[in-house]
Amino acid sequence: MTLILDPDDPTGWREAPVSATDERSGAAHGAGHAASDRLTAGLNPQQREAVEYRGPALLIVAGAGSGKTRVLTHRIASLIDGREAWPSQILAITFTNKAAAEMRERVEALLGEAAGGMWISTFHSACVRILRREAEAIGLSSTFTIYDSADQRTILKRIIKELDADTLGFTPASAQAKISKLKNELSDVETFARNVNTNDPNEVMFLEIFRQYTRRLRDASALDFDDLISETVYLFRAFPKVAALYQRRFRHILVDEYQDTNHAQYALIRELTRPVEPDVVAELDAHGVLVRGMTDASGRIPGASLTVVGDSDQSIYAFRGADIRNIVEFERDFPGAKVVLLEQNYRSTQNILSAANAVISNNFDRKDKKLWTADGDGDKITGYTGYTAHDEAQFVVDEIEALHRAGVAYRDMAVFYRTNAQTRALEEIFVRSAVPYRVVGGTKFYERAEIKDAMAYLIAVANPLDELALRRILNTPKRGIGPATETSLASFAEQNDLSFRQAMRAADGLGLGPKVTKAITDLANVLDEAAAMLVPSQKGIDEGTNEGAAKVSDVLAFLLDRSGLVAALRGSRDPQDETRAENVEELLAQTKDFDRENPGATLVDFLTQVSLVAAADELDDASGTVSLMTLHTAKGLEYHAVFLTGLEEGLLPHQMSASEPGGPAEERRLFYVGITRARKRLFLSLAMSRAQFGEVSVAMPSRYLQEIPDELVDWKQSPGMANSRGGSQPRALNARRGGYGGGGGAWGTRDRDLERFSVTKSAATKTEWANRVTGTVRDNGDLTLEAGDRIRHTDFGEGTVRQVTGEGSKRIAHVAFDAAGQKKLLIKIAPIEKL
């Protein structure tokens, strides 16, 4: 009979359950061997070492795709199976509920019933369990409420309104972000108050917001998500006896994704792994808590054994407070720690891994490791330089279609980008080419609130009777026109048989305050001025053309400027608003594309084109959908084929990170994370001109591309070869153009390196290349096509329809173009005509 200490039963020991292994081996004597053999079978030597090591601290540096979850689960299972720990003495911490559930299932699969009682959970849920039990100690009721971010914003909105803090530029989101950052650094109101600069009205106001926010949470007996961790740390520091109960209980603590921990999470782990001092041990003993057999020679209970798994090369959440030092300095924090490197990769081909190794080796201050695989080199990486974002998107779609024809399911392919604004060109070409896709962790471009706001301005100008659009922009950005004013405008319009727009012009007669009246009439004037810009010249009117009317892009630029929409987003303290401003500027860039591709077209033509793309039905395909996502969203996922797009200076590395300390290194890790998501095929693409801040500008290839050895990448050229001078003079994109001197560009990019990315071979310097692939769509109404029909396409020239699939608005033509090869087209909106 084996006796084992049960920490949930403070009075003593109980008989250990018979594990499955015992029954098989017939006697407890051979159990250790059978267990270790069964649990280490199939592991490589480094994985086995990580599973079997026993000591105070272990750092497992797990490269991408190196089987870390397997190592963690087998380590937990071997501790339980070898009778070294009772399940309830094990605390395993992950970052997501999904990862926790997966780990629990895998341990249960290895051990069966014997695994019950382990704590495998996220940081937050482990803290909730502790706080519910110990709530009295910190003056909370054990039924405290947990506020999510929507609840937090509701409270902050009220506080900001009461304090008139919005006049200083505070928004609920900006205050929330700052409070969260402070709590993650374990700084509460009192700590912040001690260091506040009393001469800065902004800081003084923020302190008051923070004070009231803290008080309201206390009054409601509520905690927000960040409190869960910081309050647990305060609890352990203020009440050593309470901390001792958990330090005594958890003998093995395992933390996954350690490179993503912030300061508060780090402090929690430090508290949990401290030894219990002899005086506290004596007190526990006096209270009847079992400590016999747990103490060392000095009379204290030694600290728990800590295992952390992580990869500093995949630390990409600094903007969320993750501190890469936690993992880099692990050996300093825990002297005598053992380090195991997991370098064998079970996901990608060697070519993909060699590219990743080459890129990340340019970051210093990291544990050197080289990922390798036993599965062979695989295909070369494919590189592509397009003229424009549409050109690049067409390349992505063509390659996806080729892979799909070769049997790769849509759900096994993904397209990554650095910023959300980059989805616009991709989405247009995906819709037009009838490739089913979804934007993961984000909203489709035209469904984003800020795009709908900007579009509502254009709609209000094009159609003065559209009340919905007018009401959307009435107080966007904020002009002090509240719901009550809006209602009185609407009823005034109804009583006097006016349209809503006419009521706005006549706002003087409503008897509202002077400030509000001015805000309404000012907006009406801006819309009227914009409408006047759209009127053609007398000659245009006589000839029935649009001659003399302002371009759509000019009208939008005027509206954005006069309404203050972009300025409001740029001036906000909410970090998300920077992204929203980028999206609005992407829309402005789109109107410029539209004006260039459709000379003489009207605002209504533009709105029609957008609504066609925006309203395209979700295509459904038996093989799933292609996933579009940002590089940050991609972490932890893997796909058969990965497309990394927009590999240009200013996007990756992002212009905002270039000036921050550690910024370029963090962006390089982001690129590394993107590369290591690919199993078999990796595609790298960039465009030679890219819209930024609403302007189309020349793009420089990302510095990270030069870090990949030449022999790993097969660079495909772009259509530019065709119209060069005999195609004999390769020319660097930006070689020796003003501003990027021969000495090597703004980012130190050397001309000779740019030759590799050279696409045009003409000697003439062009700033705006002829756009090969346009984003054009048109409404084909009920155009019917059948196999054998000849068609002409704006971008691809003439071709023959091979087959037509799908029903109604989802009909798809499969066309073999004479020059451009096979393409799929969504018949409803493709820019085609039947010959």
Secondary structure as UniProt FT lines:
FT   STRAND          3..5
FT   TURN            7..8
FT   TURN            10..11
FT   STRAND          13..15
FT   HELIX           20..25
FT   HELIX           28..30
FT   HELIX           31..40
FT   TURN            41..42
FT   HELIX           45..52
FT   STRAND          57..62
FT   TURN            64..65
FT   HELIX           68..81
FT   TURN            82..83
FT   HELIX           87..89
FT   STRAND          90..94
FT   HELIX           97..111
FT   HELIX           112..115
FT   TURN            116..117
FT   STRAND          119..122
FT   HELIX           123..134
FT   HELIX           135..138
FT   TURN            142..143
FT   STRAND          145..147
FT   HELIX           149..163
FT   HELIX           165..168
FT   HELIX           172..184
FT   TURN            185..186
FT   HELIX           189..194
FT   TURN            198..199
FT   HELIX           201..219
FT   TURN            220..221
FT   STRAND          222..224
FT   HELIX           225..238
FT   HELIX           240..249
FT   STRAND          252..255
FT   HELIX           258..260
FT   HELIX           263..272
FT   HELIX           278..286
FT   TURN            287..288
FT   TURN            292..294
FT   TURN            297..298
FT   STRAND          305..310
FT   HELIX           312..314
FT   HELIX           318..320
FT   HELIX           325..328
FT   HELIX           330..333
FT   TURN            335..336
FT   STRAND          338..342
FT   HELIX           350..360
FT   TURN            361..362
FT   STRAND          381..386
FT   HELIX           389..405
FT   TURN            406..407
FT   HELIX           410..412
FT   STRAND          413..417
FT   HELIX           420..422
FT   HELIX           423..432
FT   TURN            433..434
FT   STRAND          437..439
FT   TURN            440..441
FT   HELIX           445..447
FT   HELIX           449..462
FT   TURN            464..465
FT   HELIX           467..473
FT   TURN            474..475
FT   HELIX           483..495
FT   TURN            496..497
FT   HELIX           500..505
FT   HELIX           507..510
FT   HELIX           514..533
FT   HELIX           538..543
FT   TURN            547..548
FT   HELIX           552..563
FT   HELIX           565..571
FT   HELIX           575..597
FT   TURN            599..600
FT   HELIX           603..614
FT   TURN            622..623
FT   STRAND          626..630
FT   HELIX           631..634
FT   TURN            635..636
FT   STRAND          639..644
FT   STRAND          650..651
FT   TURN            652..653
FT   HELIX           655..658
FT   TURN            661..662
FT   HELIX           663..675
FT   TURN            676..677
FT   STRAND          678..687
FT   STRAND          689..692
FT   TURN            693..694
FT   STRAND          695..698
FT   HELIX           703..707
FT   HELIX           710..712
FT   STRAND          713..716
FT   HELIX           719..723
FT   TURN            726..727
FT   TURN            735..736
FT   TURN            738..739
FT   TURN            742..747
FT   HELIX           751..754
FT   HELIX           755..757
FT   TURN            781..782
FT   TURN            787..788
FT   STRAND          790..793
FT   TURN            794..796
FT   STRAND          797..805
FT   HELIX           808..810
FT   STRAND          812..817
FT   TURN            818..820
FT   STRAND          821..826
FT   TURN            827..829
FT   STRAND          832..834
//
